[in-house]
Amino acid sequence: MQSISTAEMMIADINSEFFGVSRALLMENAGSKVAEVAKRMAQDLKTHQVVIFAGKGGNGGDGLVAARHLSREFKVHVFLLSEPSKIKSSLTFQNWKILSNLKLSVNLKIVQNRLDIPLEIFNVPTVIIDAIFGTGIRGSIIKEPIASIIDVINAAKKSGSKVISVDTPSGMDPDTGTCANKVVDADKVVCFHRIKRGLVNLGNKLVVANIGIPIEAELFSGPGDFVFLPKRHVWSHKGENGRLLILAGSQYYSGAPALAALAAQSLGIDLVTLIVPENIVTPIRSYSPELIVFPFSKSHFTTSDEKLLSFVFQQMKKNDSVLIGPGIGKDPDTIEFVKQVIHFACEEGIPLVVDADAISAIPHIQVRENTVITPHAGEFQLLSGIKITNTPQHIQKNIELVVEVAKKLNNAVILLKGAWDIITNGMAWKINAAGTALMTRGGTGDILSGLTAALLSIVKNPYRSAVMGAFLNGITGEMTYMKHGFYNDLEHIKMIPFVLREIKNFIEGKESSIPLFNMKTT
């Protein structure tokens, strides 16, 4: 079975709710599966006693649900390793409150240290459920009182009890398999959905439990993908939260670079700098005083101006990511300029988003995995020579085609725009179905490229940035229409900060206005 990282599991968990499968239901299913394994183990052990050690996160909630399922057939003791007021997960707290009402079914005790545990209960064989950390462990040192409690669990096992760990043995890193100074010695590990990447060597100790996560939660983008968006550090200063350089525009196109820049700015990165022809500087500057705009004397980007090329290279090195292409035009000398920029970005390892007319330079130059390319169907044909029909009916065939093209481009990321966007780096892929048919109008692609490049400046991962950019652009389009009853680009851009806040609320399980996935909206 394919393994999964903790981040990917978190994404699937959150995106399940986006598809209508609540995290409360997933926790209920998870606890039920743990209870099933515990029942079988109790039968083998010929015991009627179960002891559950529950932490204050989601893993503890799974253990509390298991306690309720086991309480009709077994004598169940639950040791909560936290004051109830310090429980981190709202779902875990909710399940603690449920157990608190079941005075006849479950023996509850709040444990502050090892001395609070009545060790005599382990004088008889016991099924012990380790629901302390799970995938939430951080660091290599398990501190007190948890360190001593893990000692109690392992000592009870040596005396004849059996231990089940929920998702991951507490003390083991689920991504790497490395162990902290203390780790639970589990007889069985109930892994939810898929085996965690660091546990593949545990062999027959593993039990993989289906908890109802739909396949769509992994294949489609959603709010969960924003777990990769870093939080702004309280002590950070200007420039540490994203610097983006935009090379865009030409004599006849001032709107495209402006929309890309405003979208990037609305994401909240620190600095957005544009280099544009001087005859479009004034309209671009008029949109926002926060934009840094450098003009050059030509009507379009050209290699004939050596000072321009040198200045562009200097600025590229000062920024975290670069966007090239919106409104840049198709002048042959401009395309030659684009080739040199792409080559420089690849040689220097500078993350780059290539959009619009700049895409026509790709077939003539080698790109690398630090590049994101954002074609529509016509531009994809120029890029690859392959004509596709980008509709949901052709999605499987199209995914295969786009994945192969990305592989040939040294695993550069392709974000193929359409009714359903396809995002791939030649290894992983996702579909974005968020959006509305009203977004076929001009400018939405410029907004998308600006968002993706801005995300790239802070996330530092081209594939993740493209997935997040596609979803944010699409869901913002939906919510702009829901609010106003119409759609235009500037209202879309104004909505982006609000949508980001609502995505954050959705991830944290708070009330959110993010609409659940609805196939009709596409």
Steps between C-alpha positions, in 0.01 A plus 500: 500500500619851419628689805411857592675786678346674799452818294323309223283328760407834655407634156281197428335531841410867448403457136266216596294760683508715185333204326241469776659227715543676834808466717266400782388201293861411417589506871198284578605251233861503621403432862267222388779329304734519801227345713463211254872420523485530880210252517691241299809551713296470821355170381850365432616627839184372674451829682209735563707808583611782271712799605525803273763773527362805318696809403356847442506493118299321233670168579361520851155559352528175304579324827202657676267382222648150531427509874131564433479215248669261740309600813202265447719188503807589704611671815652815354739739674588828330800703614490850353854639494388862519262728678180501291533877453832444321366257239609638162245334274136612518393150390712341773346733757152414372570127543642563848176672595303200368704258711463728802125436481543121491569446870391135494690401186851639528739573784656841429808643665707811426869413526759763585791261557589133537392494865140566395485162324379213724755240386308216665252502209775336294512202736264331255561474124379821337457641152672839505418760237770760437320811374755752627673659201432313178617702199521817711840426656768768466865479603727225626451547875184381675467709814343421835244393595443325164845335508422319826151408379653332194719306745182385680348380172813309398537348848138379490568336166796311646264377773261344250279782371466585131536846346322661205631833370261734321638594156865514622680371811543802725864607481555387141519752217231392251684650203850366564456209742763643736428462870522754779662425837178321597270303270202273559576135419178417318374153410265649239485839331165600350589726205213706366442518124856412400825393663697800620826529310731438795320184613542280193760283676263401783369214285225286652456737793308732266124496456378737227150629574269663246332791682296630207730758339372527140746467214400849386657644815842398366445559128339846516638820649324655797548704819720227647774575249557827686659322795823579311442876528747615768393723786656843517755510783431767758862626484531500121589820314435644155593263223499178703144412400541487125667711233365466146638646177262528202634540145192578297317735268567659163388806307140384467457296818504677836207319662659153518804599710281717721256217574782254571668748736179593683413133548845430644470803724158388625653172615695703755861450394737778602628640171379494140733651242426545129729573208291630209532721189493869597189576292282286732656601832245770586184285477667221699620733775151650522355171628700489823766714670648183653624363167865561412514570127821531298463629141727442204510709184394243239139415405559131569758272662803459277851355508632804314512695826790347695441728800142374521605136501769565761254690721243222469755238607599712800138536607431129453770417753338735755161330484359170623315428176451645153194516274553556129243523223171683570445743213859463384413455133639279221773715348782261399754704695276485807489120477879497476507717816268248673737214409790679666294570814391135523858382450628737771226394744579133448875552536459708817225281650251788507135383518319612186144515367467515120163621371322616184714585195822418686399131485588494129869518603487172695536255207827668405674492838555258785306561820530345847283396791506852647277620213119524490338528156135611478361428150142484377420231241632704205824590677540137607489400134777752424694365797465131420361458149202319653144616441267421786135555585509628854166386638407269791402229249861481378663548839668158542663507157603862545661429838714230341605732217586794728693277741714370213571851372603614851740204525660599169542854636721372784207489741409864458146567625223537244176668606270432205209744521151389405155415633699267722863604552765227495808557714800266483877484538523172313486301823199624698186654355178664611184635345349836587128519433432817702386792288214620285435528127500879544877476546555447127529877466835669445718565801427193713812329367708803600351483850583130516862552396539784752360288782711198407820706480423670831438165667822369351689786666394384846421127466819425300341191343396538133248213498332596827490866397329415171241279672425772754494774237252311281264431791522851645431655161205270434333516840542879508325520165211295640473712812522826303198390298317382814549841663428733207293296255754592232870455437783734409874489556535791742221370728672161485828652619328689783348170617832312530595607858150409624517158332844434652357570845207266435738225380695541826176472698404187305837337574465579871148359513342839567191641333585577139314625193708286262237317289528122502594332175215514251549350156240738355714804575758387247 
